[in-house]
Amino acid sequence: MYVDFTLAIPTYNGASRLPELLERLQNQLHTEHFSWEIIVVDNNSTDNTAKIVQNYQASWQHPYPLKYCFEPKQGAAHARHTAVKQAQGKYIGFLDDDNYPTSNWVAAAYEFGEKHPNAGAYASQIHPNWEVQPPANFQRIAPFLAITERGNLPLLYEPEKKLLPPSAGLVVRREAWLKSVPNQAILTGRIAGNMLTGEDLEMLSHIQKSGWKIWYNPEMEIYHQIPHWRLQREYLIPFFRGIGLSRFVTRTVSLKPWIRPIALLAYTINDLKKIFFHLLKYRLQVKTELVAACEMQLFVSSLISPFYLWKNGYFNK
């Protein structure tokens, strides 16, 4: 059955977070003039995520269905591919299980797509909901935690600026995905024991490379729940290492193969410059101060990214 909009929720062990999100989705406003559905993609959870969804399904009394599917391959890229396969909608909106939307999110997402037929994907305005307040200088690295506050007017992500939004609160035109995104990604997302990320940027790069526009839509607002442990050094250093190690893919996926060796040289020189000037500016703080340490980890991991990916067989995919 064809529907206008699919809301997909990839989740891993989201039993404690899903109820709040599902409650908010039951209270969406101004959706009467189009059809939509919700799909929870259980990405190999080991808690009672499936039971939580089943309980909601048993008492679900809404015109938009609540569906459940299971994806055994760990990684956000696998979960999103499964969502696209299962989706019936012209547009597919992705919410993580810790992304709580405002009451008009679904309506705003559908209407933006209808008004912008060249939009292959468009992103939300994402506000943080900190469990504890971050350090005063944390704004330097906050965007890496899927916080996107770029003003109250729509903005176009221009290819030459090499900037793309996170997948949290992202809407993708199904046609753009099917025509642009390969079935086998190089990056698959963080899994237990491996923080390598960037799968969302790889996907968006393919869509943008195919000629579709990527937008920021501030009328789609969500609140990202950020627990205290995501501000701790034990989480952040591996997190930034994973971002950096994926960077050769996210930097070059949109480039023609013959340009990539040239890009490798240019990025290597640029990363070395960033490391040098960061050390010059912060000196020993790169070991003791959290934000400076995260930035240094990002620069160093970005430098070694192509060699790490080659050594670990990522380019054989």
Stockholm file with secondary structure:
# STOCKHOLM 1.0

chainA/1-317         MYVDFTLAIPTYNGASRLPELLERLQNQLHTEHFSWEIIVVDNNSTDNTAKIVQNYQASWQHPYPLKYCFEPKQGAAHARHTAVKQAQGKYIGFLDDDNYPTSNWVAAAYEFGEKHPNAGAYASQIHPNWEVQPPANFQRIAPFLAITERGNLPLLYEPEKKLLPPSAGLVVRREAWLKSVPNQAILTGRIAGNMLTGEDLEMLSHIQKSGWKIWYNPEMEIYHQIPHWRLQREYLIPFFRGIGLSRFVTRTVSLKPWIRPIALLAYTINDLKKIFFHLLKYRLQVKTELVAACEMQLFVSSLISPFYLWKNGYFNK
#=GR chainA/1-317 SS CCEEEEEEEEESSCTTTHHHHHHHHTTCCSCTTSCEEEEEEECSCSSSHHHHHHHHHHTCCSSSCEEEEECCSCSHHHHHHHHHHHCCEEEEEECCTTEEECTTHHHHHHHHHHHCTTEEEEEEEEEEEESSCCCTTGGGTGGGGSCBCCCSSCEEECGGGTCCCCSTTEEEEHHHHHHHSCSSCSCCCCBTTBCCCCHHHHHHHHHHHTTCEEEEEEEEEEEEEECGGGGSHHHHHHHHHHHHHTHHHHHHTTSCGGGHHHHHHHHHHHHHHHHHHHHHHHTTHHHHSHHHHHHHHHHHHHHHHHHHHHHTTGGGC
#=GC SS_cons         CCEEEEEEEEESSCTTTHHHHHHHHTTCCSCTTSCEEEEEEECSCSSSHHHHHHHHHHTCCSSSCEEEEECCSCSHHHHHHHHHHHCCEEEEEECCTTEEECTTHHHHHHHHHHHCTTEEEEEEEEEEEESSCCCTTGGGTGGGGSCBCCCSSCEEECGGGTCCCCSTTEEEEHHHHHHHSCSSCSCCCCBTTBCCCCHHHHHHHHHHHTTCEEEEEEEEEEEEEECGGGGSHHHHHHHHHHHHHTHHHHHHTTSCGGGHHHHHHHHHHHHHHHHHHHHHHHTTHHHHSHHHHHHHHHHHHHHHHHHHHHHTTGGGC
//
